[in-house]
């Protein structure tokens, strides 16, 4: 099994905080993730068990490419004030200490996104609530081999 997975270290960093609703954006008082849950469920992906925010994972590279995905949703109209967007999701695990936490790489596609862009060396992760997680913490992402490409 280990030959079919890859593991990459990352640092937890502060993001735009719109996913969680902490940004104070009146359009998304409860966050963008809560606004999207029902839309993704109707398309066949339940993210209700995940905490309604993202973990911003900064990798020690220049660029990350999502080479594979488990779900691709096109033209999702999730909010009246936002244009429809395309989204990719990839199953993964976050390793924190001895815990292996099921998660998704959550990636609104750049070609349909209009704001809140991520740096090229960051990914957004959806996961259940993780006790005692902090900005600056070093964690590990576990994914299928060749699912993501990290470019130095």
MIDREN-789254 format. One record per atom (N, C-alpha, C, O): residue number from 1; residue in one letter; atom name; x, y, z. Coordinates in steps of 0.05 Angstrom, whole numbers, plus 32768, in hexadecimal, padded with zeros to 4 digits. Layout:
BEGIN
i, aa, at, xx, yy, zz
NUM, A, CA, X, Y, Z .
...
//
This chain:
BEGIN
i, aa, at, xx, yy, zz
1, X, N, 8010, 7FE8, 8000 .
1, X, CA, 8000, 8000, 8000 .
1, X, C, 8011, 8019, 8000 .
1, X, O, 800A, 802D, 7FF3 .
2, X, N, 8027, 8019, 800F .
2, X, CA, 8037, 8032, 8011 .
2, X, C, 8043, 803B, 7FF6 .
2, X, O, 8048, 8052, 7FF3 .
3, X, N, 8046, 8029, 7FE3 .
3, X, CA, 8050, 8031, 7FC9 .
3, X, C, 803B, 803F, 7FB8 .
3, X, O, 8041, 804B, 7FA3 .
4, X, N, 8022, 803E, 7FC2 .
4, X, CA, 800C, 804B, 7FB3 .
4, X, C, 8003, 8065, 7FC0 .
4, X, O, 7FEF, 8071, 7FB8 .
5, X, N, 8012, 806F, 7FD4 .
5, X, CA, 800C, 8088, 7FE1 .
5, X, C, 8025, 8099, 7FE2 .
5, X, O, 803B, 8090, 7FE0 .
6, X, N, 8020, 80B3, 7FE6 .
6, X, CA, 8036, 80C6, 7FEA .
6, X, C, 802F, 80D7, 8002 .
6, X, O, 8017, 80DC, 8008 .
7, X, N, 8043, 80E1, 8010 .
7, X, CA, 803F, 80F2, 8027 .
7, X, C, 8050, 810B, 8024 .
7, X, O, 8067, 810A, 801C .
8, X, N, 8043, 8122, 802A .
8, X, CA, 8050, 813C, 8027 .
8, X, C, 804B, 814C, 8040 .
8, X, O, 8034, 814E, 804A .
9, X, N, 8060, 8159, 804B .
9, X, CA, 805D, 816A, 8062 .
9, X, C, 8053, 8185, 8059 .
9, X, O, 8059, 818F, 8043 .
10, X, N, 8043, 8192, 806B .
10, X, CA, 803A, 81AD, 8066 .
10, X, C, 8037, 81BC, 8080 .
10, X, O, 8037, 81B0, 8096 .
11, X, N, 8035, 81D6, 807E .
11, X, CA, 8031, 81E8, 8095 .
11, X, C, 8014, 81F3, 8093 .
11, X, O, 800B, 81FA, 807E .
12, X, N, 8006, 81F3, 80AA .
12, X, CA, 7FEC, 81FF, 80AB .
12, X, C, 7FEF, 821D, 80AB .
12, X, O, 7FFC, 8228, 80BD .
13, X, N, 7FE2, 822B, 8098 .
13, X, CA, 7FE4, 8248, 8097 .
13, X, C, 7FC8, 8254, 8096 .
13, X, O, 7FB4, 8247, 8091 .
14, X, N, 7FC7, 826D, 809D .
14, X, CA, 7FAE, 827C, 809D .
14, X, C, 7FA6, 8282, 8080 .
14, X, O, 7FB6, 828B, 8070 .
15, X, N, 7F8C, 827D, 807A .
15, X, CA, 7F82, 8283, 805F .
15, X, C, 7F71, 829C, 805F .
15, X, O, 7F74, 82AE, 8070 .
16, X, N, 7F60, 829F, 804B .
16, X, CA, 7F4F, 82B6, 8048 .
16, X, C, 7F38, 82B7, 805D .
16, X, O, 7F2D, 82CC, 8062 .
17, X, N, 7F32, 82A0, 8069 .
17, X, CA, 7F1E, 829C, 807D .
17, X, C, 7F01, 82A0, 8073 .
17, X, O, 7EEF, 82A4, 8083 .
18, X, N, 7EFD, 829F, 8059 .
18, X, CA, 7EE2, 82A0, 804E .
18, X, C, 7ED5, 8284, 8050 .
18, X, O, 7EBC, 8282, 8052 .
19, X, N, 7EE4, 826F, 804E .
19, X, CA, 7ED9, 8254, 8050 .
19, X, C, 7ECB, 8250, 806B .
19, X, O, 7EB7, 8243, 806C .
20, X, N, 7ED7, 825A, 8080 .
20, X, CA, 7ECD, 8257, 809B .
20, X, C, 7EB8, 826C, 80A3 .
20, X, O, 7EA9, 8269, 80B5 .
21, X, N, 7EB8, 8283, 8094 .
21, X, CA, 7EA6, 8299, 809B .
21, X, C, 7EB3, 82AD, 80AE .
21, X, O, 7EA6, 82C0, 80B6 .
22, X, N, 7ECC, 82A9, 80B5 .
22, X, CA, 7EDA, 82BB, 80C8 .
22, X, C, 7EE5, 82D4, 80BA .
22, X, O, 7EEE, 82E6, 80C8 .
23, X, N, 7EE3, 82D6, 80A0 .
23, X, CA, 7EED, 82ED, 8091 .
23, X, C, 7EDC, 8305, 8095 .
23, X, O, 7EE5, 831C, 808F .
24, X, N, 7EC3, 8302, 809E .
24, X, CA, 7EB1, 8318, 80A1 .
24, X, C, 7EA4, 8321, 8087 .
24, X, O, 7E9A, 8337, 8085 .
25, X, N, 7EA5, 8310, 8072 .
25, X, CA, 7E99, 8317, 8058 .
25, X, C, 7E7B, 8312, 805B .
25, X, O, 7E72, 82FC, 8060 .
26, X, N, 7E6B, 8327, 8058 .
26, X, CA, 7E4E, 8326, 805C .
26, X, C, 7E41, 8313, 8049 .
26, X, O, 7E2B, 8309, 804F .
27, X, N, 7E4D, 830D, 8032 .
27, X, CA, 7E41, 82FA, 801F .
27, X, C, 7E41, 82DD, 802A .
27, X, O, 7E31, 82CD, 8023 .
28, X, N, 7E55, 82D7, 803C .
28, X, CA, 7E58, 82BC, 8046 .
28, X, C, 7E5B, 82BD, 8065 .
28, X, O, 7E70, 82B6, 806F .
29, X, N, 7E46, 82C5, 8072 .
29, X, CA, 7E48, 82C7, 8090 .
29, X, C, 7E4E, 82AD, 809E .
29, X, O, 7E5B, 82AD, 80B3 .
30, X, N, 7E46, 8297, 8093 .
30, X, CA, 7E4C, 827C, 809E .
30, X, C, 7E63, 826E, 808F .
30, X, O, 7E69, 8257, 8095 .
31, X, N, 7E6E, 827C, 807C .
31, X, CA, 7E85, 8271, 806D .
31, X, C, 7E7C, 8264, 8052 .
31, X, O, 7E65, 825D, 804F .
32, X, N, 7E8F, 8262, 8040 .
32, X, CA, 7E89, 8257, 8026 .
32, X, C, 7E84, 8239, 8027 .
32, X, O, 7E74, 822F, 8017 .
33, X, N, 7E91, 822B, 8039 .
33, X, CA, 7E8D, 820E, 803A .
33, X, C, 7E70, 8207, 8042 .
33, X, O, 7E64, 81F6, 8035 .
34, X, N, 7E66, 8214, 8057 .
34, X, CA, 7E4A, 820F, 805E .
34, X, C, 7E37, 8216, 8047 .
34, X, O, 7E23, 8208, 8044 .
35, X, N, 7E3D, 822A, 8038 .
35, X, CA, 7E2C, 8232, 8021 .
35, X, C, 7E2D, 821D, 800B .
35, X, O, 7E1B, 821C, 7FFA .
36, X, N, 7E42, 820D, 800A .
36, X, CA, 7E46, 81FA, 7FF4 .
36, X, C, 7E3E, 81DD, 7FFB .
36, X, O, 7E3A, 81CD, 7FE9 .
37, X, N, 7E3A, 81D7, 8015 .
37, X, CA, 7E35, 81BB, 801E .
37, X, C, 7E1D, 81AF, 800E .
37, X, O, 7E20, 8199, 8003 .
38, X, N, 7E07, 81BC, 800D .
38, X, CA, 7DEF, 81B1, 8000 .
38, X, C, 7DF3, 81AE, 7FE1 .
38, X, O, 7DE9, 819B, 7FD5 .
39, X, N, 7E02, 81C0, 7FD5 .
39, X, CA, 7E08, 81BE, 7FB9 .
39, X, C, 7E18, 81A6, 7FB2 .
39, X, O, 7E12, 8197, 7F9F .
40, X, N, 7E2D, 81A0, 7FC2 .
40, X, CA, 7E3E, 8189, 7FBD .
40, X, C, 7E2F, 816F, 7FC4 .
40, X, O, 7E32, 815B, 7FB6 .
41, X, N, 7E1E, 8170, 7FD8 .
41, X, CA, 7E0E, 8158, 7FDF .
41, X, C, 7DFC, 8150, 7FC8 .
41, X, O, 7DF9, 8139, 7FC2 .
42, X, N, 7DEF, 8164, 7FBC .
42, X, CA, 7DDD, 815F, 7FA5 .
42, X, C, 7DEC, 8154, 7F8D .
42, X, O, 7DE0, 8146, 7F7D .
43, X, N, 7E06, 8159, 7F8C .
43, X, CA, 7E17, 814E, 7F76 .
43, X, C, 7E24, 8133, 7F7D .
43, X, O, 7E31, 8127, 7F6C .
44, X, N, 7E1F, 812A, 7F96 .
44, X, CA, 7E2A, 8110, 7F9D .
44, X, C, 7E41, 810F, 7FB0 .
44, X, O, 7E4C, 80FA, 7FB5 .
45, X, N, 7E48, 8126, 7FBC .
45, X, CA, 7E5E, 8126, 7FCF .
45, X, C, 7E55, 8132, 7FE9 .
45, X, O, 7E4D, 814A, 7FEA .
46, X, N, 7E55, 8123, 7FFE .
46, X, CA, 7E4D, 812D, 8019 .
46, X, C, 7E66, 8136, 8028 .
46, X, O, 7E78, 8127, 802D .
47, X, N, 7E66, 8150, 802F .
47, X, CA, 7E7C, 815B, 803F .
47, X, C, 7E71, 8164, 805A .
47, X, O, 7E7F, 8173, 8068 .
48, X, N, 7E59, 815B, 8061 .
48, X, CA, 7E4D, 8164, 807A .
48, X, C, 7E5D, 815C, 8093 .
48, X, O, 7E5C, 816A, 80A7 .
49, X, N, 7E6C, 8146, 8091 .
49, X, CA, 7E7B, 813D, 80A8 .
49, X, C, 7E95, 814D, 80AD .
49, X, O, 7EA2, 814A, 80C1 .
50, X, N, 7E9B, 815E, 809A .
50, X, CA, 7EB4, 816E, 809C .
50, X, C, 7EAE, 8189, 80A9 .
50, X, O, 7E98, 8193, 80A7 .
51, X, N, 7EC2, 8193, 80B7 .
51, X, CA, 7EC0, 81AD, 80C3 .
51, X, C, 7EBC, 81C2, 80AD .
51, X, O, 7EC9, 81C1, 8099 .
52, X, N, 7EA9, 81D5, 80B1 .
52, X, CA, 7EA3, 81E9, 809C .
52, X, C, 7EB8, 81FF, 8099 .
52, X, O, 7EB2, 8217, 809D .
53, X, N, 7ED0, 81F7, 8092 .
53, X, CA, 7EE7, 8209, 808E .
53, X, C, 7EFC, 81F8, 807F .
53, X, O, 7EF8, 81E0, 807C .
54, X, N, 7F11, 8205, 8076 .
54, X, CA, 7F27, 81F6, 806A .
54, X, C, 7F40, 81FA, 807A .
54, X, O, 7F44, 820F, 8087 .
55, X, N, 7F51, 81E6, 8078 .
55, X, CA, 7F6C, 81E8, 8083 .
55, X, C, 7F7E, 81F1, 806B .
55, X, O, 7F7E, 81E3, 8056 .
56, X, N, 7F8C, 8207, 806E .
56, X, CA, 7F9D, 8210, 8059 .
56, X, C, 7FB9, 8204, 805D .
56, X, O, 7FC6, 8209, 8071 .
57, X, N, 7FC1, 81F3, 804A .
57, X, CA, 7FD9, 81E4, 804C .
57, X, C, 7FEE, 81EF, 8039 .
57, X, O, 7FEB, 81EF, 8021 .
58, X, N, 8004, 81FA, 8045 .
58, X, CA, 801A, 8206, 8035 .
58, X, C, 8030, 81F1, 8033 .
58, X, O, 803B, 81E8, 8047 .
59, X, N, 8038, 81EB, 801A .
59, X, CA, 804C, 81D7, 8015 .
59, X, C, 8067, 81E5, 800F .
59, X, O, 8067, 81FC, 8007 .
60, X, N, 807C, 81D6, 8011 .
60, X, CA, 8097, 81E1, 800E .
60, X, C, 80A1, 81DF, 7FF1 .
60, X, O, 80B6, 81D4, 7FEB .
61, X, N, 8090, 81E9, 7FDF .
61, X, CA, 8095, 81E9, 7FC2 .
61, X, C, 808C, 8203, 7FB6 .
61, X, O, 8081, 8214, 7FC4 .
62, X, N, 8090, 8206, 7F9C .
62, X, CA, 8086, 821E, 7F8E .
62, X, C, 8069, 821A, 7F85 .
62, X, O, 8059, 822D, 7F85 .
63, X, N, 8062, 8202, 7F7D .
63, X, CA, 8047, 81FD, 7F70 .
63, X, C, 803E, 81E1, 7F75 .
63, X, O, 804D, 81CE, 7F76 .
64, X, N, 8023, 81DE, 7F79 .
64, X, CA, 8017, 81C4, 7F7C .
64, X, C, 8002, 81C1, 7F66 .
64, X, O, 7FF2, 81D3, 7F61 .
65, X, N, 8002, 81AA, 7F59 .
65, X, CA, 7FEE, 81A4, 7F45 .
65, X, C, 7FDE, 818C, 7F4F .
65, X, O, 7FE9, 8177, 7F56 .
66, X, N, 7FC3, 818F, 7F4E .
66, X, CA, 7FB1, 8178, 7F54 .
66, X, C, 7FAF, 8168, 7F3B .
66, X, O, 7FA2, 8170, 7F28 .
67, X, N, 7FBC, 8151, 7F3B .
67, X, CA, 7FBF, 8141, 7F23 .
67, X, C, 7FA7, 812D, 7F20 .
67, X, O, 7FA2, 8124, 7F0A .
68, X, N, 7F9A, 8127, 7F36 .
68, X, CA, 7F83, 8115, 7F36 .
68, X, C, 7F6D, 8121, 7F48 .
68, X, O, 7F72, 8133, 7F57 .
69, X, N, 7F55, 8117, 7F45 .
69, X, CA, 7F3F, 811F, 7F56 .
69, X, C, 7F2C, 8108, 7F59 .
69, X, O, 7F2A, 80F7, 7F47 .
70, X, N, 7F1D, 8108, 7F6F .
70, X, CA, 7F07, 80F5, 7F73 .
70, X, C, 7EED, 8100, 7F69 .
70, X, O, 7EDB, 80F1, 7F61 .
71, X, N, 7EEA, 811A, 7F6B .
71, X, CA, 7ED2, 8128, 7F63 .
71, X, C, 7ED9, 8141, 7F53 .
71, X, O, 7EEC, 814F, 7F5A .
72, X, N, 7ECA, 8145, 7F3E .
72, X, CA, 7ECC, 815E, 7F2E .
72, X, C, 7EB0, 8168, 7F29 .
72, X, O, 7EA0, 815A, 7F1D .
73, X, N, 7EAA, 817F, 7F33 .
73, X, CA, 7E90, 818B, 7F2F .
73, X, C, 7E94, 81A5, 7F1F .
73, X, O, 7EA3, 81B6, 7F26 .
74, X, N, 7E84, 81A7, 7F09 .
74, X, CA, 7E87, 81BF, 7EF8 .
74, X, C, 7E6E, 81D0, 7EFA .
74, X, O, 7E58, 81C7, 7EFD .
75, X, N, 7E74, 81EA, 7EF9 .
75, X, CA, 7E5F, 81FF, 7EF9 .
75, X, C, 7E4C, 81FD, 7F11 .
75, X, O, 7E33, 81FD, 7F0D .
76, X, N, 7E57, 81FB, 7F28 .
76, X, CA, 7E47, 81FA, 7F41 .
76, X, C, 7E40, 8216, 7F49 .
76, X, O, 7E51, 8227, 7F50 .
77, X, N, 7E26, 821C, 7F49 .
77, X, CA, 7E1C, 8237, 7F50 .
77, X, C, 7E14, 8234, 7F6E .
77, X, O, 7DFE, 822D, 7F74 .
78, X, N, 7E27, 823B, 7F7F .
78, X, CA, 7E23, 8236, 7F9C .
78, X, C, 7E1A, 824F, 7FAB .
78, X, O, 7E13, 824E, 7FC3 .
79, X, N, 7E1B, 8267, 7F9E .
79, X, CA, 7E13, 827F, 7FAC .
79, X, C, 7E09, 8293, 7F97 .
79, X, O, 7E14, 8295, 7F81 .
80, X, N, 7DF4, 82A2, 7F9F .
80, X, CA, 7DE8, 82B5, 7F8C .
80, X, C, 7DFB, 82CB, 7F83 .
80, X, O, 7DF9, 82D5, 7F6D .
81, X, N, 7E0E, 82D3, 7F95 .
81, X, CA, 7E20, 82E9, 7F8F .
81, X, C, 7E3A, 82E0, 7F82 .
81, X, O, 7E4C, 82F0, 7F7C .
82, X, N, 7E3D, 82C6, 7F7D .
82, X, CA, 7E56, 82BB, 7F71 .
82, X, C, 7E50, 82AD, 7F57 .
82, X, O, 7E3B, 829F, 7F55 .
83, X, N, 7E62, 82AF, 7F43 .
83, X, CA, 7E5E, 829F, 7F2B .
83, X, C, 7E62, 8282, 7F31 .
83, X, O, 7E6F, 827A, 7F44 .
84, X, N, 7E57, 8271, 7F20 .
84, X, CA, 7E5B, 8254, 7F22 .
84, X, C, 7E79, 824D, 7F21 .
84, X, O, 7E88, 825A, 7F13 .
85, X, N, 7E81, 8239, 7F31 .
85, X, CA, 7E9D, 8231, 7F32 .
85, X, C, 7EA0, 8213, 7F2D .
85, X, O, 7E8D, 8204, 7F31 .
86, X, N, 7EB8, 820B, 7F25 .
86, X, CA, 7EBF, 81EF, 7F23 .
86, X, C, 7ECF, 81E8, 7F3B .
86, X, O, 7EDF, 81F8, 7F45 .
87, X, N, 7ECB, 81CF, 7F45 .
87, X, CA, 7ED9, 81C6, 7F5D .
87, X, C, 7EE4, 81AA, 7F59 .
87, X, O, 7ED7, 8199, 7F4C .
88, X, N, 7EFC, 81A5, 7F64 .
88, X, CA, 7F07, 818A, 7F65 .
88, X, C, 7F0B, 8183, 7F82 .
88, X, O, 7F11, 8193, 7F93 .
89, X, N, 7F06, 8169, 7F88 .
89, X, CA, 7F0B, 815E, 7FA2 .
89, X, C, 7F1B, 8144, 7FA0 .
89, X, O, 7F17, 8134, 7F8D .
90, X, N, 7F2E, 8141, 7FB1 .
90, X, CA, 7F3F, 8129, 7FB2 .
90, X, C, 7F40, 811E, 7FCE .
90, X, O, 7F47, 812D, 7FE1 .
91, X, N, 7F3A, 8105, 7FD2 .
91, X, CA, 7F3C, 80F8, 7FEC .
91, X, C, 7F59, 80F8, 7FF5 .
91, X, O, 7F6B, 80F3, 7FE5 .
92, X, N, 7F5E, 80FD, 800E .
92, X, CA, 7F79, 80FC, 801A .
92, X, C, 7F76, 80F7, 8038 .
92, X, O, 7F61, 80F3, 8042 .
93, X, N, 7F8D, 80F8, 8045 .
93, X, CA, 7F8E, 80F6, 8062 .
93, X, C, 7FA1, 810B, 806C .
93, X, O, 7FB5, 8111, 805F .
94, X, N, 7F9A, 8116, 8083 .
94, X, CA, 7FAC, 8128, 8091 .
94, X, C, 7FB8, 8118, 80A9 .
94, X, O, 7FA9, 810C, 80B8 .
95, X, N, 7FD2, 8118, 80AB .
95, X, CA, 7FDF, 810A, 80C1 .
95, X, C, 7FE7, 811F, 80D6 .
95, X, O, 7FF6, 8131, 80D1 .
96, X, N, 7FDC, 811B, 80EE .
96, X, CA, 7FE2, 812D, 8105 .
96, X, C, 7FE9, 811B, 811C .
96, X, O, 7FD8, 810D, 8127 .
97, X, N, 8003, 811A, 8123 .
97, X, CA, 800C, 8107, 8138 .
97, X, C, 8006, 80EB, 812E .
97, X, O, 800E, 80E4, 8118 .
98, X, N, 7FF9, 80DB, 813E .
98, X, CA, 7FF3, 80C0, 8136 .
98, X, C, 7FD7, 80BD, 8129 .
98, X, O, 7FCE, 80A7, 8123 .
99, X, N, 7FCA, 80D4, 8126 .
99, X, CA, 7FAF, 80D4, 811A .
99, X, C, 7FB0, 80D7, 80FB .
99, X, O, 7FBF, 80E7, 80F1 .
100, X, N, 7FA0, 80C7, 80EE .
100, X, CA, 7F9D, 80C8, 80D1 .
100, X, C, 7F80, 80D1, 80CC .
100, X, O, 7F6E, 80C2, 80D0 .
101, X, N, 7F7D, 80EA, 80C3 .
101, X, CA, 7F63, 80F7, 80C1 .
101, X, C, 7F5A, 80F7, 80A4 .
101, X, O, 7F68, 8103, 8093 .
102, X, N, 7F43, 80EB, 809E .
102, X, CA, 7F39, 80EC, 8082 .
102, X, C, 7F32, 8109, 807B .
102, X, O, 7F26, 8118, 808B .
103, X, N, 7F39, 8110, 8062 .
103, X, CA, 7F34, 812C, 8059 .
103, X, C, 7F31, 812C, 803B .
103, X, O, 7F33, 8117, 802D .
104, X, N, 7F2C, 8143, 8030 .
104, X, CA, 7F2B, 8148, 8014 .
104, X, C, 7F3D, 8160, 800E .
104, X, O, 7F3E, 8174, 801D .
105, X, N, 7F4B, 815F, 7FF7 .
105, X, CA, 7F56, 8177, 7FEC .
105, X, C, 7F3E, 8184, 7FDE .
105, X, O, 7F30, 8177, 7FCE .
106, X, N, 7F39, 819D, 7FE4 .
106, X, CA, 7F23, 81AD, 7FDA .
106, X, C, 7F2E, 81C2, 7FC8 .
106, X, O, 7F3E, 81D3, 7FD1 .
107, X, N, 7F28, 81C1, 7FAE .
107, X, CA, 7F34, 81D4, 7F9C .
107, X, C, 7F21, 81E0, 7F88 .
107, X, O, 7F1A, 81D5, 7F74 .
108, X, N, 7F17, 81F9, 7F8F .
108, X, CA, 7F08, 8208, 7F7B .
108, X, C, 7F1C, 820D, 7F64 .
108, X, O, 7F33, 8215, 7F68 .
109, X, N, 7F13, 820A, 7F4C .
109, X, CA, 7F25, 820B, 7F35 .
109, X, C, 7F2A, 8228, 7F2D .
109, X, O, 7F18, 8239, 7F2B .
110, X, N, 7F43, 822E, 7F28 .
110, X, CA, 7F4C, 8249, 7F23 .
110, X, C, 7F3E, 8256, 7F0B .
110, X, O, 7F3A, 826F, 7F0B .
111, X, N, 7F37, 8246, 7EF7 .
111, X, CA, 7F2B, 8252, 7EDF .
111, X, C, 7F0F, 825C, 7EE4 .
111, X, O, 7F04, 826C, 7ED4 .
112, X, N, 7F02, 8254, 7EFA .
112, X, CA, 7EE7, 825E, 7F00 .
112, X, C, 7EE6, 826E, 7F1A .
112, X, O, 7ED1, 8279, 7F20 .
113, X, N, 7EFB, 826F, 7F28 .
113, X, CA, 7EFC, 827E, 7F41 .
113, X, C, 7F00, 829C, 7F3C .
113, X, O, 7F0E, 82A3, 7F29 .
114, X, N, 7EF3, 82AD, 7F4B .
114, X, CA, 7EF4, 82C9, 7F46 .
114, X, C, 7F03, 82D9, 7F5D .
114, X, O, 7F0B, 82F0, 7F59 .
115, X, N, 7F06, 82CC, 7F74 .
115, X, CA, 7F13, 82DA, 7F8A .
115, X, C, 7F1D, 82C5, 7F9F .
115, X, O, 7F18, 82AD, 7F9C .
116, X, N, 7F2C, 82CF, 7FB2 .
116, X, CA, 7F37, 82BE, 7FC8 .
116, X, C, 7F4A, 82A8, 7FBD .
116, X, O, 7F47, 8290, 7FC3 .
117, X, N, 7F5D, 82B0, 7FAC .
117, X, CA, 7F6F, 829D, 7FA0 .
117, X, C, 7F84, 8293, 7FB4 .
117, X, O, 7F8B, 82A2, 7FC7 .
118, X, N, 7F8D, 827B, 7FB1 .
118, X, CA, 7FA1, 826E, 7FC2 .
118, X, C, 7FBC, 8271, 7FB5 .
118, X, O, 7FBE, 8270, 7F9C .
119, X, N, 7FD1, 8273, 7FC5 .
119, X, CA, 7FEC, 8272, 7FBA .
119, X, C, 7FF1, 8257, 7FAC .
119, X, O, 7FE4, 8243, 7FB3 .
120, X, N, 8002, 8256, 7F98 .
120, X, CA, 8007, 823E, 7F88 .
120, X, C, 8012, 8226, 7F99 .
120, X, O, 8011, 820F, 7F90 .
121, X, N, 801D, 822C, 7FB1 .
121, X, CA, 8028, 8217, 7FC1 .
121, X, C, 8016, 820F, 7FD9 .
121, X, O, 801F, 8204, 7FEC .
122, X, N, 7FFC, 8216, 7FD6 .
122, X, CA, 7FE9, 820F, 7FEB .
122, X, C, 7FD2, 81FF, 7FE1 .
122, X, O, 7FCA, 8201, 7FCA .
123, X, N, 7FC7, 81EE, 7FF3 .
123, X, CA, 7FAE, 81DF, 7FEE .
123, X, C, 7F9B, 81E5, 8004 .
123, X, O, 7FA3, 81EB, 801B .
124, X, N, 7F81, 81E3, 7FFE .
124, X, CA, 7F6D, 81E5, 8013 .
124, X, C, 7F63, 81C8, 8019 .
124, X, O, 7F5E, 81B9, 8007 .
125, X, N, 7F61, 81C2, 8033 .
125, X, CA, 7F58, 81A8, 803B .
125, X, C, 7F3F, 81A9, 804B .
125, X, O, 7F3C, 81BA, 805D .
126, X, N, 7F2C, 8197, 8045 .
126, X, CA, 7F14, 8194, 8055 .
126, X, C, 7F18, 817B, 8067 .
126, X, O, 7F20, 8166, 805D .
127, X, N, 7F12, 817E, 8080 .
127, X, CA, 7F15, 8168, 8093 .
127, X, C, 7F01, 816B, 80AA .
127, X, O, 7EF6, 8180, 80AE .
128, X, N, 7EFD, 8156, 80B9 .
128, X, CA, 7EED, 8158, 80D1 .
128, X, C, 7EFC, 816C, 80E4 .
128, X, O, 7F13, 8173, 80E0 .
129, X, N, 7EEE, 8175, 80F9 .
129, X, CA, 7EFA, 8187, 810C .
129, X, C, 7F13, 8179, 8118 .
129, X, O, 7F11, 8162, 8121 .
130, X, N, 7F29, 8187, 8118 .
130, X, CA, 7F42, 817D, 8123 .
130, X, C, 7F49, 818D, 813C .
130, X, O, 7F4E, 81A5, 813B .
131, X, N, 7F49, 817F, 8152 .
131, X, CA, 7F4F, 818B, 816C .
131, X, C, 7F6C, 8195, 816C .
131, X, O, 7F7E, 8187, 8163 .
132, X, N, 7F70, 81AD, 8176 .
132, X, CA, 7F8B, 81B7, 817C .
132, X, C, 7F9D, 81B9, 8163 .
132, X, O, 7FB4, 81B1, 8162 .
133, X, N, 7F92, 81C5, 814E .
133, X, CA, 7FA2, 81CB, 8135 .
133, X, C, 7FA9, 81E9, 8135 .
133, X, O, 7F98, 81F9, 813D .
134, X, N, 7FC1, 81EF, 812D .
134, X, CA, 7FCB, 820B, 812F .
134, X, C, 7FD9, 8214, 8116 .
134, X, O, 7FE5, 8204, 8108 .
135, X, N, 7FD7, 822E, 8110 .
135, X, CA, 7FE7, 8239, 80FB .
135, X, C, 8005, 8234, 8101 .
135, X, O, 800E, 8237, 8118 .
136, X, N, 8014, 822D, 80EC .
136, X, CA, 8030, 8228, 80F0 .
136, X, C, 8036, 820B, 80F6 .
136, X, O, 804E, 8203, 80F6 .
137, X, N, 8022, 81FB, 80FA .
137, X, CA, 8026, 81DF, 8101 .
137, X, C, 802E, 81CF, 80E8 .
137, X, O, 8023, 81D3, 80D2 .
138, X, N, 8040, 81BC, 80EC .
138, X, CA, 8049, 81AB, 80D6 .
138, X, C, 8038, 8191, 80D7 .
138, X, O, 8038, 8183, 80EB .
139, X, N, 802B, 818B, 80C1 .
139, X, CA, 801A, 8173, 80BE .
139, X, C, 8023, 8165, 80A4 .
139, X, O, 8033, 816F, 8095 .
140, X, N, 8017, 814E, 809F .
140, X, CA, 801D, 813F, 8087 .
140, X, C, 8004, 8138, 8078 .
140, X, O, 7FEF, 8131, 8084 .
141, X, N, 8005, 813B, 805E .
141, X, CA, 7FEF, 8133, 804C .
141, X, C, 7FF6, 8119, 803F .
141, X, O, 800C, 8115, 8035 .
142, X, N, 7FE3, 8106, 8040 .
142, X, CA, 7FE6, 80EC, 8035 .
142, X, C, 7FD2, 80EA, 801E .
142, X, O, 7FBA, 80ED, 8021 .
143, X, N, 7FDD, 80E4, 8005 .
143, X, CA, 7FCC, 80E3, 7FED .
143, X, C, 7FD4, 80CB, 7FDC .
143, X, O, 7FE9, 80BF, 7FE0 .
144, X, N, 7FC2, 80C4, 7FC9 .
144, X, CA, 7FC9, 80AF, 7FB5 .
144, X, C, 7FE2, 80B8, 7FA6 .
144, X, O, 7FE5, 80D0, 7FA0 .
145, X, N, 7FF3, 80A5, 7F9F .
145, X, CA, 800B, 80AB, 7F90 .
145, X, C, 8004, 80BA, 7F76 .
145, X, O, 7FF1, 80B2, 7F68 .
146, X, N, 8013, 80CE, 7F70 .
146, X, CA, 8010, 80DF, 7F58 .
146, X, C, 7FF6, 80EF, 7F57 .
146, X, O, 7FF0, 80FC, 7F43 .
147, X, N, 7FE7, 80F1, 7F6D .
147, X, CA, 7FCF, 8100, 7F6E .
147, X, C, 7FD4, 811E, 7F6D .
147, X, O, 7FC5, 812E, 7F62 .
148, X, N, 7FEA, 8126, 7F7A .
148, X, CA, 7FF2, 8142, 7F79 .
148, X, C, 800F, 8143, 7F70 .
148, X, O, 801F, 8130, 7F75 .
149, X, N, 8016, 8159, 7F63 .
149, X, CA, 8032, 815D, 7F5A .
149, X, C, 803C, 8176, 7F68 .
149, X, O, 8030, 818B, 7F65 .
150, X, N, 8052, 8173, 7F76 .
150, X, CA, 805E, 818A, 7F83 .
150, X, C, 8077, 8192, 7F73 .
150, X, O, 8089, 8182, 7F6F .
151, X, N, 8077, 81AB, 7F69 .
151, X, CA, 808D, 81B5, 7F59 .
151, X, C, 809E, 81C8, 7F69 .
151, X, O, 8095, 81DB, 7F75 .
152, X, N, 80B8, 81C2, 7F6A .
152, X, CA, 80CB, 81D2, 7F79 .
152, X, C, 80D1, 81EC, 7F6C .
152, X, O, 80E1, 81FC, 7F77 .
//
